Amino acid sequence: MIDERKIPTVFKAFCDENRIKILKQLLTGEKCACILLDNLQISQPTLSHHMKILCDSGVVVMRKEGKWAHYSISPKGAAYAFECLKSLTSINSSGKDTSGFDE
């Protein structure tokens, strides 16, 4: 089921140029925060802010290894984001609610 309260959190992940750049880096697999930071023109606190938003959305997951944080795209989170978009943009001419939204 799609939770209407979660949709803004999911879409917030896609509403910033730096977060899009981060997601594009993660398309090739898991990356350490230090690698992500090397490829962006932002500070470490700014990266942390973006990663929190991405992780809160469920689209990205974090794995700790010692003092290092490793990030990757969550297949389950990405599928949920896709379902959210699909449920909001699929035209239904039958008049029946097939959105999958929680009531």
Secondary structure per residue as TSV (DSSP state, phi and psi in degrees):
chain	resnum	aa	ss	phi	psi
A	1	M	-	360.0	144.5
A	2	I	B	-88.7	126.7
A	3	D	-	-96.1	112.3
A	4	E	T	-57.4	-29.0
A	5	R	T	-73.4	-22.3
A	6	K	T	-88.8	-21.9
A	7	I	H	-55.9	-46.6
A	8	P	H	-59.8	-36.0
A	9	T	H	-66.1	-39.8
A	10	V	H	-65.3	-49.5
A	11	F	H	-70.7	-26.2
A	12	K	H	-58.9	-31.2
A	13	A	T	-60.8	-27.8
A	14	F	T	-100.6	7.1
A	15	C	S	-103.5	29.3
A	16	D	S	-148.8	135.7
A	17	E	H	-59.1	-40.7
A	18	N	H	-66.9	-37.4
A	19	R	H	-67.2	-34.9
A	20	I	H	-64.3	-42.8
A	21	K	H	-61.9	-39.1
A	22	I	H	-64.0	-47.1
A	23	L	H	-60.1	-40.0
A	24	K	H	-62.9	-38.1
A	25	Q	H	-64.8	-36.5
A	26	L	H	-76.2	-11.2
A	27	L	T	-61.0	-25.3
A	28	T	T	-93.8	6.1
A	29	G	S	123.2	-179.1
A	30	E	-	-59.1	139.8
A	31	K	E	-133.7	142.2
A	32	C	E	-72.2	148.2
A	33	A	H	-55.5	-35.8
A	34	C	H	-64.4	-35.0
A	35	I	H	-69.2	-44.2
A	36	L	H	-58.9	-44.2
A	37	L	H	-64.4	-39.0
A	38	D	H	-60.9	-27.8
A	39	N	T	-96.7	4.5
A	40	L	S	-124.4	155.4
A	41	Q	S	-99.9	56.1
A	42	I	S	-135.7	164.8
A	43	S	-	-82.6	166.4
A	44	Q	H	-62.8	-43.5
A	45	P	H	-61.6	-34.8
A	46	T	H	-67.9	-40.2
A	47	L	H	-61.1	-43.7
A	48	S	H	-58.9	-41.7
A	49	H	H	-60.2	-48.1
A	50	H	H	-64.3	-39.6
A	51	M	H	-67.6	-35.1
A	52	K	H	-62.8	-44.4
A	53	I	H	-63.0	-44.1
A	54	L	H	-64.2	-42.0
A	55	C	H	-70.1	-39.9
A	56	D	H	-60.6	-31.1
A	57	S	H	-72.3	-21.6
A	58	G	T	89.1	-8.1
A	59	V	S	-73.7	-30.1
A	60	V	E	-121.3	143.7
A	61	V	E	-119.8	152.5
A	62	M	E	-117.3	142.0
A	63	R	E	-127.5	127.2
A	64	K	E	-90.2	138.8
A	65	E	E	-137.3	98.9
A	66	G	T	64.9	-127.5
A	67	K	T	-90.0	-1.3
A	68	W	E	-96.3	143.1
A	69	A	E	-107.3	130.0
A	70	H	E	-116.2	134.6
A	71	Y	E	-119.6	146.9
A	72	S	E	-150.6	161.4
A	73	I	E	-75.6	134.1
A	74	S	-	-88.3	117.6
A	75	P	H	-57.6	-39.4
A	76	K	H	-66.3	-43.2
A	77	G	H	-66.6	-39.4
A	78	A	H	-65.5	-40.3
A	79	A	H	-64.9	-38.6
A	80	Y	H	-64.7	-43.0
A	81	A	H	-60.8	-41.7
A	82	F	H	-62.8	-43.4
A	83	E	H	-64.0	-37.9
A	84	C	H	-59.7	-49.4
A	85	L	H	-62.7	-44.6
A	86	K	H	-62.1	-41.6
A	87	S	H	-67.8	-27.1
A	88	L	H	-88.6	-14.6
A	89	T	H	-121.8	-2.9
A	90	S	-	-82.6	121.2
A	91	I	-	-79.3	130.0
A	92	N	-	-119.2	108.2
A	93	S	T	-89.4	-1.9
A	94	S	T	-77.7	-18.6
A	95	G	S	86.6	-8.5
A	96	K	S	-89.9	146.2
A	97	D	-	-79.1	108.2
A	98	T	-	-118.7	22.4
A	99	S	S	-69.8	-26.4
A	100	G	-	81.9	7.6
A	101	F	B	-74.4	145.1
A	102	D	-	-68.8	142.2
A	103	E	-	-86.0	360.0
